[in-house]
Amino acid sequence: EKEKEDQQKFSLTQCLKTAVHNTTGSVCQEAASDKEIEFSKQTMIVTSEVIFQQCESFAKDLEIFARSAKKE
């Protein structure tokens, strides 16, 4: 049961990472065409990973905030 939950969490995380990566790529392409510049694939990959990590951090902070609000 625990292994199944872990696998499901991993799958959802991968789906979210893919969505962030695709959205980051789209935003970079749009910005590149507007500003007449180019972004390397590596730049887009690193940017999407940083964005994903920041979103994870925000989610953890919000969870802590919600838990503390319930105590009061």
N, C-alpha and C positions, 0 to 999 in steps of 0.2 A: 504493500500500500504506500509506504513512504517513498519507495523507488519510483512508483507510478506518479506520485505528486511531484517529485523532483524532475522527472522527465517532462511532465506537463509544464512546469515552471520554466525549464530550459527552453522548451519549444516556444512558449509565449515570449520569452526574452529574445530569442532569435528573430521572431516575427517583428517585434518592436525595433530591434537593431536594424533589420532590413528596411523597415518603414522610415526610420531616421536617416539611414544611408541614402535611400532613394530621394527623400525630400531635400536633403543637403545637396545632393547632386543637381537636382532641379534648380534650387536657389543659386548655386554656384554658376550653373550654365546661364541662367537669366542675368545674373550680375555681370558675368563675363561678356555677354553680348551687349549689355547696356554700356559697359565701361571699356569695351574693346580690349579686354585682357584675357588671359587664359589661366586656368587653375589646373595644376597637375592632378593626376588620379590620387597620388599619395597625399596631397594637400586635402583633397575632399574626404579621403578615408580617415585621416587624422582628425579633421574637423568634425566629422560625424561621430567619431568615437568620443571626443571631448564633449560634444553636445549630449550624447547618450549618458555619459558618466555624470554630467551636471544634472540631468533630469533625474537620475537615480538618487542623487544627493538631495534634490528638492523633495522627491517623494518620501525619502526617509525622514527628512525634517518635518514634513507635513504630518506624517504618521505619528511622530513624537508629539507634535503640537496637538493633534487631535486627542491623543491619549491623555495628555495633561489637562486638556479642556474638560474631558469627561470626569476627571477627579474633582473638579471644583464645583 
